[in-house]
Each structure stands twice: as C-alpha cells, then as structure tokens.
C-alpha cells in the first residue's frame, strides 16, 4: 500500500506492507486525513511521545471505512464509516484501537469528518474534564485560530461560558475568531493583551485559560487569570522554555495543569473518547461543533499540504484525501 513515510533522506510516499489488525484493533481504509502541528515535527524526524524516527508512517488523524476487525474489536462492523486518531494515518490503510474512534455522522463527508477527532478529544478533555468550565464562567483560548483552538472556543460556548476570548498573532485570523465563538480577540504578541482581558473581566481575570502557546506568555497568563482560576497547558506552539513568575502563581492560587496524549495509556484515551460521545456528540451530529476546511490536497500533493501548513496563513484544517 501507499504511505507517507519518514526515511533517512526525509519523508516521501513509499510502498509498505498493509497492516493486519490484532486484538482490539480495527483496520481502516483511509479516505481523508487531517494535518496537525505535531505532524510537521515528525516529518522532520522529531519524536512525538514514543512515535517517530526512520521508518515511521506519519499522520495521526483520519476518516474512512472499517475494512477488517481484530478478534477482540467491538462496537463497529466492516463497512462502517468512522473517524479517529492514532499513528500511521497518512496511508491507504491504518490501524486504530476500537475505543479511539467515532462513527462518522451521516451528514458529513470524509473530508469534514477527518477534521474533528483530535480537536474534539483534545479540547473536550482540556476545557471540560480538566478545565472544569461551568456555565457563566470566562474562558481564554491561547492559540485560538488553530483547528483545536477553534474547537475549544465552540465547546466553551456550548457549555455556557459567558465570555470567550481567543488569541491569535495574525490580524486576519483574529478578525475571524468571532465566527467561532469569541466575544473578544486579542493579539498575544502585544504586551497589552493582558490589560484587554482584565478590562473585559472587570479587573478580575478569566476563570480558565487553555494554553497552546506557553513560552513567553506563561507569566502573562498568570496575570490574566483570576484568583483561584485554572490554566490548562496543552502545547508549546510558542516555545517550551520561558521565565515563570512563581510568586504570582502562588499569590493568585492558580491551578496549573499540563495535559497531553503522548503519555496517556490506551485506557485513558478510550475514556476521553467515551466522554466526548456522552457529553457533546449530539452537537457534533447537528453540526453545531464543526471546523472550517482551509484547503484540501490530494495524497500525491502531501508535501504541498505541509508547505501550506508551515506558511502559517491558514485558518482551520488542512485535509489530504487518500
């Protein structure tokens, strides 16, 4: 089968053996894939958790059809339209654990379905399960113009947040955040953004920050969070290291929690997917929660898809059809 593989001379489309499902695995005939920021690093040879390196089939998000079931796989049957996440997505066939997928709604095509699994699982966990958002609270999403950021704002709005703030360093994308739930859009590269957040919250700061930027905004986040507020760190788009104002963290008594899928067990991941199904799946099926597709590329043009992502001018998801 054809797959996008990282080799000693870089990533390229190659012929590799078709995998065989074992245990609770499902063999998926992939029809479309969503690109994610972690893919760009793995394409350059960086590890993502335990995955990566020479010989790795890249990609982590897909939509397609069940082609075959492992002996212990449950909840799906051959021919079902599904979407999910996991390794080796950029290929004609991939394997997925039966608890790490969703049934694709009948009102979505494969390209639309491929935009959702990572964003839904990541941000339901960050905003709701870990972040504990409640109706009437205020939420700031750092890095809001990314696909997962756009989903985070929509989930916060769905759960009754009274004030949703999104950040983006790009003026054009900042201008579009209100279409996806933001009441206020701020530029996190402008030091005055903290003042804007404080003004919007009567000087108190927000109840919850979901932070995909970290780096230089880490201490600014502390100043923008109310006393006894929460910060959920889900990524490092802005850098992994920076000064941190520990005194301000203590003075404001902020709960600061890091989350990632890289160190989670399959049992933990299954639980996250089940929480999405139980809590917000109706909003997915009704298309209340959805993501814009910025551009669709054919599989043979996957290098162009990565160039488009690395240009960092897109809003929403970049999709590759297989």
C-alpha positions as CSV (number, residue, x, y, z in Angstrom):
1,X,0.0,0.0,0.0
2,X,1.0,3.6,-0.4
3,X,2.0,5.5,2.8
4,X,3.9,8.7,3.7
5,X,7.0,7.5,5.5
6,X,9.8,9.3,7.2
7,X,13.1,7.9,6.0
8,X,16.8,8.7,6.3
9,X,16.5,11.2,3.5
10,X,13.2,12.8,4.6
11,X,9.5,12.0,4.2
12,X,8.1,10.6,1.0
13,X,5.3,8.4,-0.4
14,X,6.5,4.8,-0.3
15,X,5.2,1.3,-0.7
16,X,4.8,-0.5,2.6
17,X,3.0,-3.7,3.7
18,X,-0.6,-3.4,4.6
19,X,-1.1,-3.8,8.4
20,X,-3.2,-6.6,9.9
21,X,-5.5,-5.9,12.9
22,X,-4.9,-7.7,16.1
23,X,-6.7,-7.8,19.4
24,X,-9.0,-4.7,19.7
25,X,-7.6,-3.1,16.5
26,X,-9.6,-2.1,13.5
27,X,-8.2,-1.9,10.0
28,X,-9.3,1.3,8.4
29,X,-9.5,2.1,4.7
30,X,-8.4,5.7,4.9
31,X,-10.2,8.2,2.8
32,X,-9.1,11.6,4.2
33,X,-6.6,12.8,6.8
34,X,-6.3,16.0,8.9
35,X,-2.9,17.6,9.3
36,X,-1.8,18.6,12.8
37,X,1.2,20.6,14.1
38,X,2.8,17.6,15.6
39,X,3.0,16.1,12.1
40,X,5.3,18.9,10.9
41,X,7.8,18.0,13.6
42,X,7.7,14.2,12.9
43,X,8.1,14.9,9.2
44,X,11.5,16.5,10.1
45,X,12.5,13.4,12.2
46,X,11.4,14.6,15.6
47,X,9.8,12.2,18.1
48,X,6.2,12.7,19.3
49,X,6.0,10.8,22.5
50,X,7.1,7.3,21.7
51,X,6.4,7.7,17.9
52,X,8.7,8.9,15.2
53,X,12.0,8.3,13.6
54,X,13.1,6.4,10.4
55,X,10.5,4.0,9.1
56,X,7.6,5.8,10.7
57,X,4.4,6.1,8.7
58,X,3.3,9.7,9.5
59,X,-0.1,11.2,10.4
60,X,-2.4,10.9,13.4
61,X,-6.0,11.8,12.3
62,X,-8.2,10.2,9.7
63,X,-11.6,9.3,8.4
64,X,-12.6,6.2,6.4
65,X,-14.3,2.9,6.4
66,X,-13.8,-0.3,8.5
67,X,-12.1,-2.8,6.3
68,X,-11.4,-5.6,8.8
69,X,-11.7,-6.3,12.6
70,X,-9.3,-7.7,15.0
71,X,-10.6,-10.7,17.1
72,X,-11.5,-8.6,20.1
73,X,-12.7,-5.4,18.4
74,X,-16.2,-4.3,19.3
75,X,-18.6,-1.5,18.5
76,X,-18.1,-1.4,14.8
77,X,-18.5,-3.6,11.8
78,X,-16.9,-3.9,8.3
79,X,-18.2,-1.1,6.1
80,X,-18.9,1.4,8.9
81,X,-17.9,5.0,8.2
82,X,-15.6,6.1,11.0
83,X,-13.1,8.8,12.1
84,X,-10.5,8.7,14.7
85,X,-6.9,9.3,15.8
86,X,-3.7,7.3,16.2
87,X,-0.4,6.7,14.4
88,X,0.2,6.0,10.7
89,X,-2.7,7.9,9.3
90,X,-1.1,9.1,6.1
91,X,-1.6,5.8,4.3
92,X,-4.2,3.8,2.3
93,X,-4.8,1.7,5.4
94,X,-4.2,2.3,9.1
95,X,-4.9,0.6,12.4
96,X,-6.9,2.0,15.2
97,X,-8.0,0.8,18.6
98,X,-11.7,0.3,18.7
99,X,-12.1,2.8,21.6
100,X,-10.2,5.5,19.8
101,X,-12.7,6.2,17.0
102,X,-16.1,7.7,16.4
103,X,-18.9,6.8,14.0
104,X,-18.8,9.4,11.3
105,X,-22.2,11.2,11.2
106,X,-24.2,10.6,8.0
107,X,-24.3,14.3,7.2
108,X,-20.5,14.6,6.9
109,X,-18.3,13.7,4.1
110,X,-14.9,12.1,4.8
111,X,-13.0,15.4,4.4
112,X,-15.2,17.0,7.1
113,X,-15.0,14.0,9.4
114,X,-11.2,14.0,9.2
115,X,-11.0,17.5,10.8
116,X,-12.7,16.5,14.1
117,X,-11.2,13.6,16.1
118,X,-8.1,15.3,17.5
119,X,-9.8,18.6,18.2
120,X,-12.8,17.0,19.9
121,X,-10.8,14.7,22.1
122,X,-8.1,17.2,23.0
123,X,-10.3,20.1,23.8
124,X,-13.3,18.4,25.4
125,X,-10.7,17.0,27.8
126,X,-8.9,20.3,28.3
127,X,-11.9,22.6,28.5
128,X,-14.5,20.4,30.3
129,X,-12.8,17.4,32.0
130,X,-9.6,19.0,33.2
131,X,-10.5,22.7,32.9
132,X,-13.9,22.3,34.6
133,X,-15.6,25.0,32.7
134,X,-19.0,25.9,34.0
135,X,-21.9,28.0,32.7
136,X,-21.4,31.7,33.4
137,X,-17.6,31.5,33.6
138,X,-15.0,33.2,31.4
139,X,-12.5,31.4,29.2
140,X,-9.4,32.4,27.2
141,X,-8.0,30.2,24.5
142,X,-4.4,30.8,23.6
143,X,-3.7,29.9,20.0
144,X,-7.4,30.1,19.1
145,X,-7.0,30.2,15.3
146,X,-5.7,26.6,15.1
147,X,-8.2,23.8,14.5
148,X,-8.1,22.7,18.1
149,X,-8.3,26.3,19.3
150,X,-11.4,27.0,17.2
151,X,-13.0,23.8,18.6
152,X,-12.1,24.9,22.2
153,X,-13.9,28.2,21.8
154,X,-17.0,26.4,20.4
155,X,-17.0,23.8,23.3
156,X,-16.7,26.6,25.9
157,X,-19.6,28.4,24.3
158,X,-21.6,25.2,24.1
159,X,-21.0,24.6,27.9
160,X,-22.4,28.0,28.7
161,X,-19.3,30.2,29.1
162,X,-20.5,33.9,29.4
163,X,-17.2,35.3,28.0
164,X,-15.0,33.6,25.4
165,X,-11.7,35.2,24.5
166,X,-9.4,33.9,21.7
167,X,-5.8,34.9,20.9
168,X,-4.0,35.0,17.6
169,X,-1.0,36.9,16.4
170,X,-2.3,37.2,12.9
171,X,-4.7,40.1,12.3
172,X,-6.7,38.4,9.6
173,X,-7.3,35.3,11.6
174,X,-8.0,37.3,14.7
175,X,-10.8,39.0,12.8
176,X,-12.5,35.7,12.1
177,X,-12.4,34.3,15.7
178,X,-15.9,35.7,16.5
179,X,-17.3,33.4,13.8
180,X,-16.3,30.5,16.1
181,X,-17.4,31.7,19.5
182,X,-15.1,34.5,20.6
183,X,-16.5,37.6,22.2
184,X,-13.1,39.2,22.2
185,X,-10.0,38.5,20.1
186,X,-6.5,39.6,21.4
187,X,-3.0,39.6,20.0
188,X,-0.8,37.6,22.4
189,X,2.3,39.2,20.8
190,X,1.2,42.6,22.1
191,X,2.0,43.0,25.8
192,X,-1.2,45.0,26.2
193,X,-3.3,41.9,25.7
194,X,-3.4,41.2,29.5
195,X,-4.9,44.7,30.0
196,X,-7.6,43.9,27.4
197,X,-8.5,40.7,29.3
198,X,-8.6,42.4,32.6
199,X,-10.8,45.2,31.2
200,X,-13.2,42.6,29.8
201,X,-13.4,40.8,33.2
202,X,-13.8,43.9,35.4
203,X,-10.2,43.6,36.6
204,X,-10.6,40.0,37.9
205,X,-9.1,37.9,35.1
206,X,-10.7,34.8,33.4
207,X,-11.8,31.7,35.2
208,X,-9.9,29.4,32.8
209,X,-7.1,29.7,30.3
210,X,-6.5,26.8,27.8
211,X,-2.9,27.5,26.7
212,X,-1.5,26.2,23.4
213,X,1.2,28.9,23.3
214,X,3.1,28.7,26.6
215,X,6.7,30.1,26.2
216,X,6.7,33.9,26.6
217,X,3.0,34.2,27.6
218,X,3.3,31.9,30.6
219,X,3.7,34.6,33.2
220,X,1.3,36.9,31.3
221,X,-1.3,34.1,31.6
222,X,-0.9,34.2,35.4
223,X,-1.7,37.9,35.4
224,X,-4.8,37.3,33.2
225,X,-6.2,34.5,35.4
226,X,-8.4,35.4,38.4
227,X,-7.6,34.3,41.9
228,X,-8.2,30.6,42.2
229,X,-8.6,30.3,38.4
230,X,-7.2,27.5,36.3
231,X,-4.7,27.2,33.5
232,X,-4.6,24.1,31.3
233,X,-1.4,23.8,29.3
234,X,-2.0,21.6,26.2
235,X,1.0,22.5,24.0
236,X,4.1,24.5,23.2
237,X,3.4,26.4,19.9
238,X,5.3,29.4,21.3
239,X,8.2,27.6,22.9
240,X,8.9,25.1,25.7
241,X,11.0,27.2,28.0
242,X,10.5,30.7,29.5
243,X,10.6,32.6,32.7
244,X,7.7,31.8,35.1
245,X,6.6,34.1,37.9
246,X,6.2,31.6,40.7
247,X,5.3,34.3,43.2
248,X,2.4,35.4,41.0
249,X,1.3,31.8,40.6
250,X,1.2,31.4,44.4
251,X,-0.4,34.7,45.1
252,X,-3.3,34.1,42.7
253,X,-3.6,30.5,43.9
254,X,-3.9,29.2,40.3
255,X,-4.4,25.6,39.4
256,X,-1.9,25.0,36.6
257,X,-2.3,21.6,34.9
258,X,-0.5,20.0,31.9
259,X,-2.2,17.6,29.6
260,X,-1.0,15.6,26.6
261,X,-1.9,12.4,24.7
262,X,1.7,11.5,24.4
263,X,1.9,9.9,27.9
264,X,-1.6,8.5,28.2
265,X,-2.4,4.8,28.3
266,X,-4.9,3.4,25.8
267,X,-7.4,3.0,28.6
268,X,-7.1,6.7,29.4
269,X,-7.6,7.6,25.7
270,X,-10.6,5.4,25.4
271,X,-12.2,7.1,28.4
272,X,-11.6,10.5,26.8
273,X,-13.3,9.4,23.6
274,X,-16.2,8.0,25.6
275,X,-16.7,11.3,27.4
276,X,-16.9,13.1,24.1
277,X,-19.6,10.6,23.0
278,X,-21.6,11.0,26.2
279,X,-21.3,14.8,26.6
280,X,-21.2,16.6,23.2
281,X,-21.9,14.1,20.5
282,X,-25.3,15.5,19.8
283,X,-23.7,18.8,19.0
284,X,-21.3,17.1,16.5
285,X,-24.2,15.3,14.7
286,X,-26.2,18.6,14.5
287,X,-23.1,20.3,13.1
288,X,-23.1,22.8,16.0
289,X,-19.5,21.8,16.5
290,X,-17.5,21.8,13.3
291,X,-14.3,23.1,11.9
292,X,-13.6,25.0,8.6
293,X,-11.5,23.3,6.0
294,X,-8.9,25.7,4.8
295,X,-7.7,23.6,1.8
296,X,-7.8,20.0,0.5
297,X,-4.9,18.3,-1.1
298,X,-4.6,15.0,-3.0
299,X,-2.3,12.4,-1.4
300,X,0.3,12.8,-4.1
301,X,0.5,16.5,-3.2
302,X,1.0,15.9,0.6
303,X,4.3,17.8,0.5
304,X,2.4,20.8,-0.7
305,X,0.0,20.4,2.1
306,X,2.8,20.6,4.6
307,X,4.2,23.6,2.9
308,X,0.8,25.3,3.2
309,X,0.7,24.5,7.0
310,X,4.3,25.7,7.5
311,X,3.5,29.0,5.8
312,X,1.1,29.5,8.8
313,X,-1.5,31.5,6.9
314,X,-4.4,29.1,7.1
315,X,-7.4,29.1,9.4
316,X,-8.9,25.8,10.3
317,X,-7.9,22.4,9.0
318,X,-5.7,21.3,6.1
319,X,-7.0,18.0,4.7
320,X,-5.4,15.3,2.5
321,X,-7.6,12.9,0.6
322,X,-6.3,9.3,0.0
